[in-house]
Amino acid sequence: MSIHEECGVFGVISPKPVDVANISYYGLYALQHRGQESCGIVVNDDGVFVSHKDLGLVGDVFSNDILSSLPSGTMAVGHVRYGTTGGTNRNNCQPIEVNHQKGRMALAHNGNLSNAAKLRNELELSGAIFHTTSDTETIAYIVTRERLNAPSIEDALSRAMNTLDGAYSLVLMSPQKLICARDPYGFRPLCYGQTPDGTYIVASESCAIKAVGGEVIRDVEPGEILVFSKHGVVSRKEHCNQKEKRLCIFEYIYFARPDSVIDGISVHASRVLAGKILAQTHPIDADIVIGAPDSGLDAALGFSQESKIPYGIGLIKNKYIGRTFISPGQGARLDSVKIKLSAVEESIRGKRVVLIDDSIVRGNTIGRVVQLLRNAGAKEVHIRISSPMFLHPCYYGTDIDSEDHLIACKHTVSEIAEIIGADSLGYFPLEKLRELTSHCSFCSACFDGCYPTAIPDDTRKDRFEKRLSDIKESSK
């Protein structure tokens, strides 16, 4: 309940001018779970870019007046952000817009570059001036640099992909084209579809395509570039099949919406299966199985089906507060737990409760939930986690940048159970992860330390904040 996600991207291209801002608004609403710090939409009105970006949720940033002020157009790019690289400020809102000698560009990015610090340092030494602290601007710089000599924007993007390393699902808009691309590992999801009137939609998850009345055509392949224009859709695959696919396994465990289908696999079905495997590998005698809203509910259903322990509603989430990780800083995170969840005493009083959650990172949040259940009269509280133990940092978009705050790096399972106040604790077995994705390849480096790319030398999430702290320290 404390994992940080990164972003959601959305793009739309219509054969005729329509209210693409409104389409993007609803698409971003469907992707709100992927990022709640900031959001933005850039509309292409016959080559003229008009945008609105700000901190906050989609429904707050885009009022009726704001949406009405955005023109109709044939294309738009949208973005919701939770920053894993860079601070929380308006400068880091996406999509990023670039004006250059060959035209204009708007870029939205989901993921983290593992070589972002190296690339940025090289660009700065060559005279580049950055306005944000996100690695999305690094991607924009490299694409723009390549565009100066490339015959087209898609050629420039293809050349840039030779330089980029790590996770990136991109939606890029030029005056005439909408382009999307997925890194050769396929770390982050990306798919596209079409509405009945011929409008193409690109989104991080299939749920966003469905939300705007479209039907999913397929997932973008790892390494693939799709070019949408008035001439149709062109697929470029020069970067495909160069790396073994490494979709982030945590997309299925936590990040994605349950109604999404990623690379042909139902997120809901994967989570239900995780719960069944948990019941097989960590059985327990209990009276009720409950899930931590929302990402633990599907796995709790699976645990109940397999164990034959009745499934019930034991925790209610305040629907008007974001995920606990949205609040920056540990103090704010703990305060938000107080108003985020409440226990259904009638369901759990005097009972042996199994609580299914997706992960334990620091242990603070789950400990407070255990106490919440005990205060409501639970006789026993048994915790089952639908992911393995977090033991390693992530460099591809999940905000786990250090082992310092990972409770599993410092304590055994029994010690963690004691710390969080649970009667027992069981994690999803690492060796069973492959069953959740129909045995397809995935990235589980945060669990097993097997990184698909080279580990970056500079692993700081925001080196500018670090630089300021270094300056303050040296001045003492």
C-alpha positions as a Markdown table, in Angstrom:
| # | Residue | x | y | z |
|---|---|---|---|---|
| 1 | Met | 0.0 | 0.0 | 0.0 |
| 2 | Ser | 3.0 | 2.3 | -0.2 |
| 3 | Ile | 4.5 | 1.7 | -3.7 |
| 4 | His | 4.9 | 4.7 | -5.9 |
| 5 | Glu | 4.0 | 4.5 | -9.6 |
| 6 | Glu | 5.1 | 6.7 | -12.4 |
| 7 | Cys | 2.8 | 7.8 | -15.2 |
| 8 | Gly | 0.1 | 7.2 | -17.7 |
| 9 | Val | 0.2 | 8.3 | -21.3 |
| 10 | Phe | -2.7 | 9.0 | -23.8 |
| 11 | Gly | -2.9 | 10.0 | -27.4 |
| 12 | Val | -5.7 | 10.6 | -29.9 |
| 13 | Ile | -5.8 | 11.3 | -33.6 |
| 14 | Ser | -9.0 | 11.8 | -35.5 |
| 15 | Pro | -9.6 | 12.0 | -39.3 |
| 16 | Lys | -11.4 | 15.3 | -38.8 |
| 17 | Pro | -11.4 | 18.0 | -36.2 |
| 18 | Val | -13.2 | 16.9 | -33.0 |
| 19 | Asp | -13.2 | 17.7 | -29.3 |
| 20 | Val | -9.9 | 15.8 | -28.8 |
| 21 | Ala | -9.4 | 17.6 | -25.4 |
| 22 | Asn | -12.6 | 16.1 | -24.1 |
| 23 | Ile | -11.6 | 12.6 | -25.3 |
| 24 | Ser | -8.2 | 13.0 | -23.7 |
| 25 | Tyr | -9.9 | 14.2 | -20.5 |
| 26 | Tyr | -11.9 | 11.0 | -20.1 |
| 27 | Gly | -8.9 | 8.9 | -21.2 |
| 28 | Leu | -6.8 | 10.4 | -18.5 |
| 29 | Tyr | -9.5 | 9.9 | -15.9 |
| 30 | Ala | -9.3 | 6.2 | -16.7 |
| 31 | Leu | -5.6 | 6.4 | -16.1 |
| 32 | Gln | -5.7 | 8.5 | -12.9 |
| 33 | His | -4.6 | 5.5 | -10.8 |
| 34 | Arg | -1.2 | 5.7 | -12.6 |
| 35 | Gly | -0.4 | 9.2 | -11.5 |
| 36 | Gln | -2.1 | 11.7 | -9.2 |
| 37 | Glu | 0.5 | 14.5 | -8.8 |
| 38 | Ser | -0.1 | 16.3 | -12.1 |
| 39 | Cys | -1.7 | 16.1 | -15.5 |
| 40 | Gly | -1.8 | 17.8 | -18.8 |
| 41 | Ile | -3.2 | 17.8 | -22.3 |
| 42 | Val | -1.8 | 19.3 | -25.5 |
| 43 | Val | -4.2 | 19.8 | -28.4 |
| 44 | Asn | -3.0 | 20.1 | -32.1 |
| 45 | Asp | -5.3 | 22.5 | -33.9 |
| 46 | Asp | -4.1 | 22.4 | -37.5 |
| 47 | Gly | -0.4 | 22.6 | -36.4 |
| 48 | Val | -1.0 | 25.0 | -33.6 |
| 49 | Phe | -0.4 | 23.5 | -30.2 |
| 50 | Val | -2.6 | 24.6 | -27.3 |
| 51 | Ser | -2.0 | 23.1 | -23.8 |
| 52 | His | -3.0 | 23.1 | -20.2 |
| 53 | Lys | -1.0 | 21.5 | -17.5 |
| 54 | Asp | -1.0 | 21.8 | -13.7 |
| 55 | Leu | -0.5 | 20.0 | -10.4 |
| 56 | Gly | -3.5 | 18.0 | -9.2 |
| 57 | Leu | -6.1 | 15.4 | -10.2 |
| 58 | Val | -7.6 | 15.3 | -13.7 |
| 59 | Gly | -11.0 | 16.4 | -12.4 |
| 60 | Asp | -9.5 | 19.4 | -10.6 |
| 61 | Val | -7.0 | 20.6 | -13.2 |
| 62 | Phe | -9.5 | 20.4 | -16.1 |
| 63 | Ser | -12.6 | 22.3 | -15.1 |
| 64 | Asn | -15.4 | 22.9 | -17.6 |
| 65 | Asp | -14.0 | 26.4 | -18.3 |
| 66 | Ile | -10.6 | 25.0 | -19.0 |
| 67 | Leu | -11.8 | 22.2 | -21.3 |
| 68 | Ser | -14.0 | 24.7 | -23.2 |
| 69 | Ser | -11.0 | 27.0 | -23.7 |
| 70 | Leu | -9.1 | 24.2 | -25.5 |
| 71 | Pro | -9.9 | 24.1 | -29.3 |
| 72 | Ser | -11.1 | 21.3 | -31.4 |
| 73 | Gly | -8.4 | 19.5 | -33.3 |
| 74 | Thr | -7.3 | 16.3 | -35.0 |
| 75 | Met | -4.7 | 15.3 | -32.4 |
| 76 | Ala | -4.0 | 15.5 | -28.7 |
| 77 | Val | -1.5 | 14.0 | -26.2 |
| 78 | Gly | -2.3 | 13.6 | -22.5 |
| 79 | His | -0.4 | 12.6 | -19.4 |
| 80 | Val | -0.9 | 11.8 | -15.7 |
| 81 | Arg | 2.2 | 11.9 | -13.6 |
| 82 | Tyr | 3.6 | 10.5 | -10.4 |
| 83 | Gly | 7.2 | 11.5 | -10.5 |
| 84 | Thr | 9.8 | 8.9 | -9.8 |
| 85 | Thr | 12.5 | 11.2 | -11.3 |
| 86 | Gly | 12.3 | 14.9 | -10.6 |
| 87 | Gly | 10.5 | 16.8 | -8.0 |
| 88 | Thr | 6.8 | 17.8 | -7.7 |
| 89 | Asn | 6.4 | 21.1 | -9.4 |
| 90 | Arg | 4.7 | 22.6 | -12.4 |
| 91 | Asn | 7.9 | 22.6 | -14.5 |
| 92 | Asn | 7.7 | 18.8 | -14.5 |
| 93 | Cys | 4.2 | 18.5 | -15.7 |
| 94 | Gln | 3.8 | 16.7 | -19.0 |
| 95 | Pro | 3.4 | 16.5 | -21.9 |
| 96 | Ile | 6.6 | 18.4 | -22.6 |
| 97 | Glu | 6.4 | 20.8 | -25.5 |
| 98 | Val | 9.4 | 21.6 | -27.7 |
| 99 | Asn | 9.8 | 24.2 | -30.5 |
| 100 | His | 12.8 | 23.6 | -32.7 |
| 101 | Gln | 14.1 | 24.3 | -36.2 |
| 102 | Lys | 12.2 | 21.5 | -37.8 |
| 103 | Gly | 8.9 | 22.2 | -36.1 |
| 104 | Arg | 7.0 | 21.5 | -32.9 |
| 105 | Met | 6.7 | 18.4 | -30.7 |
| 106 | Ala | 4.8 | 17.4 | -27.6 |
| 107 | Leu | 6.0 | 14.3 | -25.7 |
| 108 | Ala | 4.5 | 12.2 | -22.9 |
| 109 | His | 6.5 | 9.5 | -21.3 |
| 110 | Asn | 5.9 | 6.6 | -18.9 |
| 111 | Gly | 8.9 | 4.9 | -17.3 |
| 112 | Asn | 12.5 | 5.7 | -16.2 |
| 113 | Leu | 15.7 | 5.7 | -18.3 |
| 114 | Ser | 18.4 | 3.8 | -16.5 |
| 115 | Asn | 21.0 | 5.9 | -18.3 |
| 116 | Ala | 19.2 | 9.2 | -17.8 |
| 117 | Ala | 21.9 | 10.8 | -15.6 |
| 118 | Lys | 24.7 | 10.0 | -18.0 |
| 119 | Leu | 22.7 | 11.3 | -21.0 |
| 120 | Arg | 21.8 | 14.5 | -19.2 |
| 121 | Asn | 25.3 | 15.2 | -18.2 |
| 122 | Glu | 26.5 | 14.8 | -21.8 |
| 123 | Leu | 23.8 | 17.1 | -23.0 |
| 124 | Glu | 24.6 | 19.7 | -20.4 |
| 125 | Leu | 28.2 | 19.6 | -21.3 |
| 126 | Ser | 27.3 | 20.2 | -25.0 |
| 127 | Gly | 25.3 | 23.3 | -24.0 |
| 128 | Ala | 21.8 | 22.0 | -23.4 |
| 129 | Ile | 19.8 | 24.0 | -20.8 |
| 130 | Phe | 17.1 | 22.0 | -19.0 |
| 131 | His | 13.9 | 23.4 | -17.5 |
| 132 | Thr | 12.7 | 20.3 | -15.7 |
| 133 | Thr | 14.3 | 17.6 | -13.5 |
| 134 | Ser | 12.5 | 14.7 | -15.3 |
| 135 | Asp | 14.2 | 12.4 | -17.7 |
| 136 | Thr | 11.4 | 13.0 | -20.2 |
| 137 | Glu | 13.1 | 16.2 | -21.1 |
| 138 | Thr | 16.3 | 14.2 | -21.8 |
| 139 | Ile | 14.3 | 12.1 | -24.3 |
| 140 | Ala | 12.9 | 15.2 | -25.9 |
| 141 | Tyr | 16.4 | 16.7 | -26.3 |
| 142 | Ile | 17.8 | 13.6 | -27.9 |
| 143 | Val | 14.8 | 13.3 | -30.3 |
| 144 | Thr | 15.1 | 16.9 | -31.3 |
| 145 | Arg | 18.9 | 16.6 | -31.8 |
| 146 | Glu | 18.3 | 13.6 | -34.1 |
| 147 | Arg | 15.5 | 15.4 | -36.0 |
| 148 | Leu | 17.9 | 18.1 | -37.2 |
| 149 | Asn | 19.5 | 15.5 | -39.6 |
| 150 | Ala | 16.7 | 12.9 | -39.8 |
| 151 | Pro | 14.3 | 13.0 | -42.8 |
| 152 | Ser | 11.3 | 12.6 | -40.5 |
| 153 | Ile | 10.2 | 12.7 | -36.9 |
| 154 | Glu | 9.8 | 8.9 | -36.7 |
| 155 | Asp | 13.3 | 8.5 | -38.1 |
| 156 | Ala | 14.6 | 10.8 | -35.4 |
| 157 | Leu | 12.8 | 8.8 | -32.7 |
| 158 | Ser | 14.2 | 5.6 | -34.1 |
| 159 | Arg | 17.7 | 7.0 | -34.0 |
| 160 | Ala | 17.1 | 8.3 | -30.4 |
| 161 | Met | 16.1 | 4.8 | -29.3 |
| 162 | Asn | 19.7 | 3.7 | -30.1 |
| 163 | Thr | 20.8 | 5.9 | -27.3 |
| 164 | Leu | 18.0 | 5.5 | -24.7 |
| 165 | Asp | 18.3 | 2.6 | -22.2 |
| 166 | Gly | 15.7 | 1.5 | -19.7 |
| 167 | Ala | 11.9 | 2.0 | -19.6 |
| 168 | Tyr | 10.0 | 4.2 | -21.9 |
| 169 | Ser | 6.5 | 4.1 | -23.4 |
| 170 | Leu | 6.1 | 7.2 | -25.4 |
| 171 | Val | 3.4 | 9.2 | -27.1 |
| 172 | Leu | 4.8 | 11.9 | -29.3 |
| 173 | Met | 2.9 | 14.5 | -31.4 |
| 174 | Ser | 4.2 | 16.6 | -34.3 |
| 175 | Pro | 2.1 | 19.0 | -36.4 |
| 176 | Gln | 1.2 | 16.2 | -38.8 |
| 177 | Lys | 1.7 | 12.9 | -36.9 |
| 178 | Leu | 1.0 | 11.0 | -33.7 |
| 179 | Ile | 3.7 | 8.6 | -32.9 |
| 180 | Cys | 4.0 | 6.0 | -30.1 |
| 181 | Ala | 6.9 | 3.8 | -29.1 |
| 182 | Arg | 7.7 | 1.2 | -26.5 |
| 183 | Asp | 11.2 | 0.4 | -25.4 |
| 184 | Pro | 12.8 | -2.9 | -26.6 |
| 185 | Tyr | 12.3 | -4.6 | -23.3 |
| 186 | Gly | 8.7 | -3.6 | -23.1 |
| 187 | Phe | 9.0 | -2.6 | -19.4 |
| 188 | Arg | 5.8 | -0.5 | -19.4 |
| 189 | Pro | 2.5 | -1.2 | -21.1 |
| 190 | Leu | 1.2 | 0.5 | -24.2 |
| 191 | Cys | -1.6 | -0.3 | -26.5 |
| 192 | Tyr | -3.8 | 1.2 | -29.2 |
| 193 | Gly | -7.3 | 1.0 | -30.5 |
| 194 | Gln | -10.0 | 2.7 | -32.6 |
| 195 | Thr | -13.4 | 4.2 | -32.1 |
| 196 | Pro | -16.3 | 3.6 | -34.5 |
| 197 | Asp | -15.7 | 6.9 | -36.2 |
| 198 | Gly | -12.1 | 6.0 | -37.2 |
| 199 | Thr | -10.3 | 7.9 | -34.4 |
| 200 | Tyr | -7.2 | 6.1 | -33.2 |
| 201 | Ile | -6.4 | 6.0 | -29.4 |
| 202 | Val | -3.0 | 5.2 | -27.8 |
| 203 | Ala | -2.9 | 4.6 | -24.1 |
| 204 | Ser | -0.9 | 3.0 | -21.3 |
| 205 | Glu | -3.8 | 0.6 | -20.5 |
| 206 | Ser | -6.7 | -0.8 | -22.4 |
| 207 | Cys | -9.2 | 0.5 | -19.8 |
| 208 | Ala | -8.6 | 4.0 | -21.2 |
| 209 | Ile | -9.4 | 3.0 | -24.7 |
| 210 | Lys | -12.6 | 1.4 | -23.6 |
| 211 | Ala | -13.5 | 4.5 | -21.5 |
| 212 | Val | -13.6 | 6.7 | -24.6 |
| 213 | Gly | -15.7 | 4.2 | -26.6 |
| 214 | Gly | -12.9 | 2.5 | -28.5 |
| 215 | Glu | -12.0 | -1.1 | -29.1 |
| 216 | Val | -8.5 | -2.3 | -28.4 |
| 217 | Ile | -6.6 | -3.4 | -31.5 |
| 218 | Arg | -3.5 | -4.7 | -29.9 |
| 219 | Asp | -0.5 | -4.0 | -27.6 |
| 220 | Val | 2.4 | -2.1 | -29.0 |
| 221 | Glu | 5.3 | -4.6 | -29.3 |
| 222 | Pro | 8.5 | -4.0 | -27.3 |
| 223 | Gly | 10.7 | -1.9 | -29.6 |
| 224 | Glu | 7.9 | -1.0 | -32.0 |
| 225 | Ile | 7.2 | 2.4 | -33.3 |
| 226 | Leu | 3.7 | 3.2 | -34.6 |
| 227 | Val | 3.2 | 6.3 | -36.8 |
| 228 | Phe | -0.4 | 7.6 | -37.1 |
| 229 | Ser | -1.2 | 10.1 | -39.8 |
| 230 | Lys | -3.8 | 11.0 | -42.4 |
| 231 | His | -2.3 | 8.2 | -44.5 |
| 232 | Gly | -3.2 | 5.5 | -41.9 |
| 233 | Val | -1.0 | 3.6 | -39.5 |
| 234 | Val | 2.6 | 2.5 | -40.2 |
| 235 | Ser | 4.5 | 0.0 | -37.9 |
| 236 | Arg | 8.2 | 0.2 | -37.7 |
| 237 | Lys | 10.0 | -2.8 | -36.1 |
| 238 | Glu | 13.7 | -2.1 | -36.5 |
| 239 | His | 14.1 | -2.2 | -32.7 |
| 240 | Cys | 11.9 | -5.2 | -32.1 |
| 241 | Asn | 13.3 | -8.6 | -31.0 |
| 242 | Gln | 16.6 | -7.0 | -29.9 |
| 243 | Lys | 16.1 | -7.7 | -26.2 |
| 244 | Glu | 14.2 | -10.3 | -24.2 |
| 245 | Lys | 10.8 | -9.0 | -23.1 |
| 246 | Arg | 10.8 | -7.7 | -19.6 |
| 247 | Leu | 7.4 | -6.3 | -18.7 |
| 248 | Cys | 7.3 | -5.1 | -15.1 |
| 249 | Ile | 5.6 | -7.8 | -13.1 |
| 250 | Phe | 4.2 | -5.2 | -10.7 |
| 251 | Glu | 1.9 | -4.0 | -13.5 |
| 252 | Tyr | -0.1 | -7.2 | -12.8 |
| 253 | Ile | 0.3 | -7.2 | -9.1 |
| 254 | Tyr | -0.6 | -3.5 | -8.4 |
| 255 | Phe | -0.1 | -0.8 | -10.9 |
| 256 | Ala | -2.7 | -1.6 | -13.6 |
| 257 | Arg | -6.4 | -1.4 | -13.3 |
| 258 | Pro | -8.1 | -4.8 | -12.8 |
| 259 | Asp | -10.2 | -4.4 | -16.0 |
| 260 | Ser | -7.1 | -3.8 | -18.2 |
| 261 | Val | -5.6 | -6.5 | -20.4 |
| 262 | Ile | -1.8 | -6.1 | -20.8 |
| 263 | Asp | 0.0 | -8.1 | -23.5 |
| 264 | Gly | -2.9 | -10.4 | -23.8 |
| 265 | Ile | -3.2 | -11.2 | -20.0 |
| 266 | Ser | -6.1 | -10.1 | -17.9 |
| 267 | Val | -4.9 | -8.1 | -14.8 |
| 268 | His | -7.9 | -9.3 | -12.8 |
| 269 | Ala | -7.3 | -13.0 | -13.7 |
| 270 | Ser | -3.6 | -12.6 | -12.8 |
| 271 | Arg | -4.4 | -11.2 | -9.4 |
| 272 | Val | -7.1 | -13.8 | -8.6 |
| 273 | Leu | -4.5 | -16.5 | -9.5 |
| 274 | Ala | -2.0 | -14.8 | -7.2 |
| 275 | Gly | -4.5 | -15.1 | -4.3 |
| 276 | Lys | -5.0 | -18.8 | -5.1 |
| 277 | Ile | -1.3 | -19.5 | -5.1 |
| 278 | Leu | -1.0 | -17.7 | -1.8 |
| 279 | Ala | -3.7 | -19.9 | -0.3 |
| 280 | Gln | -1.8 | -23.0 | -1.5 |
| 281 | Thr | 1.6 | -21.9 | -0.3 |
| 282 | His | 0.7 | -20.1 | 2.9 |
| 283 | Pro | -2.5 | -21.7 | 4.2 |
| 284 | Ile | -4.1 | -20.6 | 7.4 |
| 285 | Asp | -7.2 | -21.4 | 9.5 |
| 286 | Ala | -9.4 | -18.3 | 9.6 |
| 287 | Asp | -13.0 | -17.1 | 9.5 |
| 288 | Ile | -12.9 | -14.4 | 6.8 |
| 289 | Val | -10.7 | -13.2 | 4.0 |
| 290 | Ile | -10.6 | -9.5 | 3.2 |
| 291 | Gly | -8.6 | -7.4 | 0.7 |
| 292 | Ala | -6.9 | -4.1 | 1.1 |
| 293 | Pro | -8.7 | -1.7 | -1.2 |
| 294 | Asp | -8.3 | -1.6 | -4.1 |
| 295 | Ser | -5.4 | -3.7 | -5.3 |
| 296 | Gly | -5.8 | -6.4 | -2.8 |
| 297 | Leu | -9.4 | -7.2 | -3.5 |
| 298 | Asp | -8.9 | -9.5 | -6.6 |
| 299 | Ala | -6.2 | -11.5 | -4.8 |
| 300 | Ala | -8.4 | -11.8 | -1.7 |
| 301 | Leu | -11.1 | -13.3 | -3.9 |
| 302 | Gly | -8.7 | -15.8 | -5.2 |
| 303 | Phe | -7.5 | -16.7 | -1.8 |
| 304 | Ser | -11.0 | -17.2 | -0.6 |
| 305 | Gln | -11.9 | -19.4 | -3.6 |
| 306 | Glu | -8.9 | -21.6 | -3.1 |
| 307 | Ser | -9.0 | -21.8 | 0.7 |
| 308 | Lys | -12.8 | -22.0 | 1.0 |
| 309 | Ile | -12.7 | -19.3 | 3.7 |
| 310 | Pro | -15.5 | -16.8 | 3.2 |
| 311 | Tyr | -14.7 | -13.6 | 1.4 |
| 312 | Gly | -15.9 | -10.4 | 3.0 |
| 313 | Ile | -15.7 | -6.7 | 3.1 |
| 314 | Gly | -13.6 | -5.7 | 6.1 |
| 315 | Leu | -12.1 | -2.4 | 5.0 |
| 316 | Ile | -13.8 | 0.6 | 3.3 |
| 317 | Lys | -11.8 | 3.2 | 1.5 |
| 318 | Asn | -12.6 | 6.8 | 1.3 |
| 319 | Lys | -13.1 | 7.2 | -2.5 |
| 320 | Tyr | -12.2 | 10.9 | -2.3 |
| 321 | Ile | -8.6 | 10.5 | -1.2 |
| 322 | Gly | -5.8 | 9.3 | -3.4 |
| 323 | Arg | -3.5 | 6.4 | -2.8 |
| 324 | Thr | -1.4 | 6.8 | 0.3 |
| 325 | Phe | 1.8 | 7.1 | -1.7 |
| 326 | Ile | 0.6 | 10.4 | -3.3 |
| 327 | Ser | 1.4 | 12.3 | -0.1 |
| 328 | Pro | 5.1 | 13.2 | -0.2 |
| 329 | Gly | 7.0 | 12.4 | 3.0 |
| 330 | Gln | 6.4 | 9.8 | 5.6 |
| 331 | Gly | 4.5 | 12.1 | 8.0 |
| 332 | Ala | 1.9 | 13.0 | 5.3 |
| 333 | Arg | 1.6 | 9.4 | 4.3 |
| 334 | Leu | 0.8 | 8.3 | 7.9 |
| 335 | Asp | -1.7 | 11.1 | 8.3 |
| 336 | Ser | -3.6 | 10.1 | 5.1 |
| 337 | Val | -4.0 | 6.5 | 6.4 |
| 338 | Lys | -6.1 | 7.8 | 9.2 |
| 339 | Ile | -8.8 | 9.0 | 6.8 |
| 340 | Lys | -8.3 | 6.7 | 3.9 |
| 341 | Leu | -9.5 | 3.4 | 5.5 |
| 342 | Ser | -12.1 | 2.4 | 8.0 |
| 343 | Ala | -12.9 | -1.1 | 9.3 |
| 344 | Val | -16.3 | -2.8 | 9.0 |
| 345 | Glu | -16.6 | -3.9 | 12.6 |
| 346 | Glu | -19.6 | -6.1 | 11.9 |
| 347 | Ser | -17.6 | -8.2 | 9.5 |
| 348 | Ile | -14.5 | -8.7 | 11.6 |
| 349 | Arg | -15.4 | -8.4 | 15.2 |
| 350 | Gly | -14.3 | -11.6 | 17.1 |
| 351 | Lys | -13.0 | -13.3 | 13.9 |
| 352 | Arg | -9.7 | -14.6 | 12.6 |
| 353 | Val | -9.0 | -12.3 | 9.7 |
| 354 | Val | -6.8 | -12.9 | 6.6 |
| 355 | Leu | -5.9 | -9.6 | 5.1 |
| 356 | Ile | -4.5 | -9.7 | 1.5 |
| 357 | Asp | -2.4 | -6.8 | 0.3 |
| 358 | Asp | -0.2 | -6.3 | -2.7 |
| 359 | Ser | 3.1 | -5.4 | -1.0 |
| 360 | Ile | 5.0 | -4.3 | 2.1 |
| 361 | Val | 7.7 | -1.7 | 1.5 |
| 362 | Arg | 8.5 | 0.2 | 4.7 |
| 363 | Gly | 5.9 | -1.6 | 6.9 |
| 364 | Asn | 4.4 | 1.6 | 8.4 |
| 365 | Thr | 1.1 | 1.6 | 6.5 |
| 366 | Ile | 0.3 | -2.1 | 6.9 |
| 367 | Gly | 1.2 | -1.9 | 10.6 |
| 368 | Arg | -1.5 | 0.8 | 11.0 |
| 369 | Val | -4.0 | -1.2 | 9.1 |
| 370 | Val | -3.4 | -4.2 | 11.4 |
| 371 | Gln | -4.0 | -2.0 | 14.4 |
| 372 | Leu | -7.1 | -0.7 | 12.8 |
| 373 | Leu | -8.5 | -4.2 | 12.5 |
| 374 | Arg | -7.6 | -5.1 | 16.0 |
| 375 | Asn | -9.2 | -2.0 | 17.3 |
| 376 | Ala | -12.3 | -3.1 | 15.4 |
| 377 | Gly | -12.4 | -6.4 | 17.3 |
| 378 | Ala | -10.4 | -8.8 | 15.1 |
| 379 | Lys | -9.4 | -11.9 | 17.1 |
| 380 | Glu | -6.4 | -12.6 | 14.9 |
| 381 | Val | -4.9 | -10.8 | 11.9 |
| 382 | His | -3.0 | -12.8 | 9.3 |
| 383 | Ile | -1.3 | -11.0 | 6.5 |
| 384 | Arg | -0.8 | -12.4 | 3.1 |
| 385 | Ile | 1.1 | -10.4 | 0.4 |
| 386 | Ser | 0.5 | -11.0 | -3.3 |
| 387 | Ser | 4.1 | -10.1 | -4.2 |
| 388 | Pro | 7.5 | -11.4 | -3.1 |
| 389 | Met | 9.6 | -9.4 | -0.6 |
| 390 | Phe | 11.0 | -6.1 | -1.9 |
| 391 | Leu | 14.8 | -6.4 | -1.7 |
| 392 | His | 16.3 | -4.2 | -4.4 |
| 393 | Pro | 15.9 | -0.8 | -6.0 |
| 394 | Cys | 14.0 | -0.3 | -9.2 |
| 395 | Tyr | 15.5 | 1.8 | -12.1 |
| 396 | Tyr | 12.6 | 1.5 | -14.5 |
| 397 | Gly | 9.8 | 3.6 | -13.1 |
| 398 | Thr | 8.8 | 2.2 | -9.7 |
| 399 | Asp | 9.8 | 4.6 | -6.9 |
| 400 | Ile | 12.0 | 2.2 | -4.9 |
| 401 | Asp | 15.4 | 3.9 | -5.2 |
| 402 | Ser | 17.2 | 2.5 | -2.2 |
| 403 | Glu | 17.4 | -0.5 | 0.0 |
| 404 | Asp | 17.6 | 1.7 | 3.0 |
| 405 | His | 13.9 | 1.9 | 3.5 |
| 406 | Leu | 12.9 | -1.6 | 2.5 |
| 407 | Ile | 11.9 | -3.5 | 5.7 |
| 408 | Ala | 12.6 | -6.9 | 4.1 |
| 409 | Cys | 16.3 | -5.9 | 3.7 |
| 410 | Lys | 16.6 | -5.6 | 7.5 |
| 411 | His | 14.3 | -8.1 | 9.0 |
| 412 | Thr | 13.1 | -11.7 | 8.5 |
| 413 | Val | 9.5 | -12.6 | 7.8 |
| 414 | Ser | 8.8 | -13.4 | 11.4 |
| 415 | Glu | 10.4 | -10.2 | 12.6 |
| 416 | Ile | 8.3 | -8.2 | 10.1 |
| 417 | Ala | 5.2 | -9.9 | 11.3 |
| 418 | Glu | 6.1 | -8.9 | 14.9 |
| 419 | Ile | 6.9 | -5.3 | 13.8 |
| 420 | Ile | 3.6 | -4.8 | 12.0 |
| 421 | Gly | 1.6 | -6.6 | 14.7 |
| 422 | Ala | 0.4 | -9.5 | 12.7 |
| 423 | Asp | -0.2 | -13.1 | 14.0 |
| 424 | Ser | 1.4 | -14.5 | 10.8 |
| 425 | Leu | 2.8 | -13.2 | 7.5 |
| 426 | Gly | 3.2 | -14.9 | 4.1 |
| 427 | Tyr | 4.7 | -13.5 | 0.9 |
| 428 | Phe | 4.0 | -14.7 | -2.6 |
| 429 | Pro | 6.7 | -17.2 | -3.6 |
| 430 | Leu | 9.3 | -15.8 | -6.0 |
| 431 | Glu | 9.5 | -19.0 | -8.0 |
| 432 | Lys | 5.7 | -18.8 | -8.7 |
| 433 | Leu | 5.8 | -15.4 | -10.4 |
| 434 | Arg | 6.0 | -16.9 | -13.9 |
| 435 | Glu | 2.5 | -18.5 | -13.4 |
| 436 | Leu | 1.0 | -15.0 | -13.2 |
| 437 | Thr | 2.0 | -14.1 | -16.8 |
| 438 | Ser | 1.4 | -17.4 | -18.5 |
| 439 | His | 5.1 | -18.1 | -18.3 |
| 440 | Cys | 6.0 | -15.0 | -20.4 |
| 441 | Ser | 9.2 | -13.1 | -19.6 |
| 442 | Phe | 9.0 | -10.2 | -17.2 |
| 443 | Cys | 11.2 | -8.0 | -15.0 |
| 444 | Ser | 11.3 | -8.8 | -11.3 |
| 445 | Ala | 14.5 | -7.1 | -10.4 |
| 446 | Cys | 13.0 | -5.4 | -7.3 |
| 447 | Phe | 12.5 | -8.9 | -5.9 |
| 448 | Asp | 15.5 | -10.9 | -7.2 |
| 449 | Gly | 18.1 | -8.3 | -8.2 |
| 450 | Cys | 18.4 | -9.6 | -11.8 |
| 451 | Tyr | 18.4 | -6.4 | -13.8 |
| 452 | Pro | 17.9 | -6.5 | -17.5 |
| 453 | Thr | 20.1 | -3.4 | -18.1 |
| 454 | Ala | 23.3 | -2.1 | -16.6 |
| 455 | Ile | 22.8 | -0.6 | -13.1 |
| 456 | Pro | 23.3 | 3.1 | -13.4 |
| 457 | Asp | 26.3 | 4.7 | -11.7 |
| 458 | Asp | 24.1 | 7.7 | -10.6 |
| 459 | Thr | 21.0 | 6.2 | -9.0 |
| 460 | Arg | 19.6 | 9.4 | -7.4 |
| 461 | Lys | 16.1 | 10.2 | -8.3 |
| 462 | Asp | 16.6 | 13.9 | -8.2 |
| 463 | Arg | 20.2 | 14.8 | -8.5 |
| 464 | Phe | 19.4 | 18.6 | -8.3 |
| 465 | Glu | 17.9 | 18.1 | -4.8 |
| 466 | Lys | 21.0 | 16.1 | -3.9 |
| 467 | Arg | 23.3 | 18.8 | -5.3 |
| 468 | Leu | 21.6 | 21.4 | -3.2 |
| 469 | Ser | 22.0 | 19.2 | -0.1 |
| 470 | Asp | 25.7 | 18.7 | -0.9 |
| 471 | Ile | 26.2 | 22.5 | -1.2 |
| 472 | Lys | 24.5 | 23.1 | 2.1 |
| 473 | Glu | 26.6 | 20.3 | 3.7 |
| 474 | Ser | 29.9 | 21.7 | 2.3 |
| 475 | Ser | 29.0 | 25.2 | 3.6 |
| 476 | Lys | 28.7 | 24.2 | 7.2 |
